[in-house]
Amino acid sequence: MTVKQIANELQLWSQIEVAAVKIVSERSIASFLDKIAQIPVERSRATRRLGAYVSRAGEPVCIRIQFAQEPEILKQTFLHEVAHACDHLNREKDPHSYRRAHGPSWKNWARTLGISTQCCGESEAIRTLHQQRLKLVAVCQKCGTEFHRVRRLNRNRTYVHDRCGGKIEKV
């Protein structure tokens, strides 16, 4: 899947085009939109973030989206990540200068795309998914406190409960 395919599916491509026309210089708008359209969109398994824009060596790699979120939040998350891609690719002089992920330039893109400049969104569906994935990973031998995590603890380490000082036994 690509940005354009997802944007068309969510009926957001025209919104992206309008924003690009407002910000990008007229002579480079076609190539800019083509670059944005071709960025791959991957399904994320993360339960602590709604989406992510990934770039390496000044080039976009992909946008990762957790599709389990509510439809309206999914649209906002998608546009949020597209704003990161647009901000990154619009830095004509030096795409390596992309440093402040939620800086003034990104906020301008976010406002132009019609989304909030908020950095972290909330999704009840993702929160529920995270709770379902938690497993019992350890128990304190002294006080009996249970520790639940998505990932297991490192088996090569020993752990001590910071509240009671008891040894934590991995399950």
Steps between C-alpha positions, in 0.01 A plus 500: 500500500613856434404839640286573195314168523422547870417869451255413222346225714455745790391776258790724603711536182335826389569643849870410459510656151341825622749527788796434268383767254489754785852427626716353221631719219298477179788370287561196721146407609460207257824326601430571868154339486644207305762440774235519773266269307765228466599474868411149621251463785556201727279344765640557848466253788586767757256559783669804655495728194243559229740557212855588396680661207830326427788652300862399458787692344268783401260273311152391607478129580136456598208610711393247763138509614315294760177432308312368807413854610162670461426629144509873582819464705652292218444789258660747743796267562551443127498875428733557798757261350450645150575844652835359619573367151399830336710701746799273438473497120431873475846581633646546152840632605587229751263211574758383758411810706174338608554517876200635692220255433228730641668834430351812340529365145315179588233698688445708188444180298267363769287816504490510119386134494229593749619293796599575857863582575479263799794258514340193658151373427285266706303200380282288724521212249882502512499527881271195516723312254802577720320373812414176317865444407636536856627178657621411845880503473626506859405487869680653800605218735473725807171690463327306218458798262427383144663667199313505168668598174459445127857372471681257725780610732862441403584147616869583553430761769385488858243750622428649841166655595573869566219534757574208733849384395378144424636286219281501188445150359425472128194292409 
